Amino acid sequence: MSPITLHITWHLKPSTTSKFLELAQALIAHVKQEPECLYFNVFRVSEFGPKPAGEHGDTIKLVEMWDPAGTEEERGRWLREVSVSVARILGFMNVLWYREC
């Protein structure tokens, strides 16, 4: 079966990028140790050029590639379990997110 690739984007409040990355270090270290993790990268979009007009704060992207073993049903269950765990971990970072309404 093909690996599962996740792309996650955070739009952060201005001046919170350093704190976000500091808090994310434990998650990053944990994810990289998972046996199913084939690839993991985190980067600031702003490092690759100027921000679009009207954009505030920083944009952080995570790219993850996973290859859990098992049947399609087992892989789906694994993905749901991981998603719930990651959502709990990321909940404490919610204060740093930025969304323009």
C-alpha positions in Angstrom: 0.0 0.0 0.0 1.1 3.6 -0.6 2.4 5.7 2.3 0.0 8.3 3.8 1.2 11.9 3.4 -0.1 14.7 5.7 0.3 18.4 5.0 -0.5 20.7 8.0 -0.5 24.5 7.9 -0.6 26.9 10.8 -1.2 30.6 10.5 0.3 32.1 13.6 -0.4 35.3 15.4 2.4 37.9 14.9 5.4 37.4 17.2 4.4 33.9 18.4 6.5 31.8 15.9 9.4 31.3 18.4 7.1 30.1 21.2 5.2 27.9 18.8 8.4 26.2 17.6 9.7 25.9 21.1 6.5 24.1 22.2 6.4 22.0 19.1 9.9 20.5 19.7 8.6 17.7 22.0 6.0 16.7 19.4 8.6 16.8 16.6 11.0 14.7 18.5 8.3 12.2 19.4 6.9 11.9 15.8 10.4 11.4 14.3 10.8 8.3 16.6 7.7 6.6 15.5 8.5 3.5 13.5 5.8 4.2 10.9 7.2 7.7 10.2 9.1 7.8 6.9 9.6 11.5 6.7 8.9 14.6 8.8 9.7 18.3 8.1 8.7 21.6 9.5 9.4 25.0 7.9 8.4 28.6 7.9 6.8 29.6 4.6 8.1 33.2 5.1 11.6 31.9 4.7 10.9 31.3 1.0 9.9 34.8 -0.1 7.8 37.8 0.7 4.3 37.4 2.3 1.3 38.0 0.1 -0.4 41.4 0.6 -2.6 41.5 3.7 -1.0 38.5 5.3 0.0 38.9 8.9 2.0 36.7 11.2 3.9 33.6 10.1 2.9 30.5 8.3 4.4 27.2 9.4 4.0 24.0 7.4 4.5 20.4 8.5 4.9 17.6 6.0 4.7 14.0 7.3 4.8 10.7 5.5 3.7 7.5 7.3 3.6 3.9 6.3 1.6 1.9 8.9 1.4 -1.8 8.4 -1.8 -3.8 8.0 -4.9 -4.0 6.0 -6.7 -0.9 4.7 -9.1 -1.1 7.7 -6.2 -1.4 10.2 -4.4 1.5 8.5 -7.6 3.6 8.7 -8.0 2.8 12.4 -4.3 3.7 13.0 -4.7 7.0 11.2 -7.8 7.9 13.3 -6.0 7.1 16.6 -2.9 9.1 15.6 -5.1 12.0 14.5 -6.9 12.1 17.9 -3.5 11.9 19.8 -2.0 14.7 17.7 -5.1 16.9 18.1 -4.9 16.6 21.8 -1.2 17.5 21.8 -1.8 20.5 19.5 -4.7 21.8 21.5 -2.4 23.6 23.9 -0.9 25.5 20.9 -4.3 26.9 19.9 -3.6 30.2 21.6 -0.8 30.9 19.0 -3.0 30.4 16.0 -4.0 33.3 13.9 -7.1 33.5 11.7 -8.3 36.5 9.9 -12.1 36.7 9.7 
